């Protein structure tokens, strides 16, 4: 549906890759603008949306605010009243999620390795072989503890040796 013209300041147009010629009807051809316009509800005075724009092979993230602007007796047109580049914040959040996922997978893999060693120990008769597996399990526990301490430390560059040795 035609939602009316879209007006933007030059900074917003630059961020979205638009020109004066793109405003109005053609502005809907811009992926980010069309996404926000599609959220527009005629019953509300404003809408805020996070949008993603792909430009030059890069993914950019914006928070866009649309507010109603009426002309004469009409309140049907919309105007982009604010745009904020949140690309760095989104990238930081994505990195944190990825780091948590990696931590979870490492932790699970270490637990699986230790569990497999427990299963193997139950089948062994040789005390020497059992001792070797227990030594390996202790090493895996030390690796897991180091990994946990690094993950818990906000700095992630050093581990408190005293606390680590106490826990070990």
Buried (B, 14 or more C-beta within 10 A) or exposed (E): EEBBBBBBEEEBBEBBBBEEEBBEEEBBEBBBBBBBBEEBEEEEEEBEBBBEBEEEEEEBBBBBBBBBBEEEEEEEBBEBBBBBBBBEEBEEEEEEEEEEEEBEEBBEEBEEBBEEBEEEBEEEEEEEEBEBBEEBBEEBEEEBBEBBBBBEEEEEEEBEEEEBEEEE
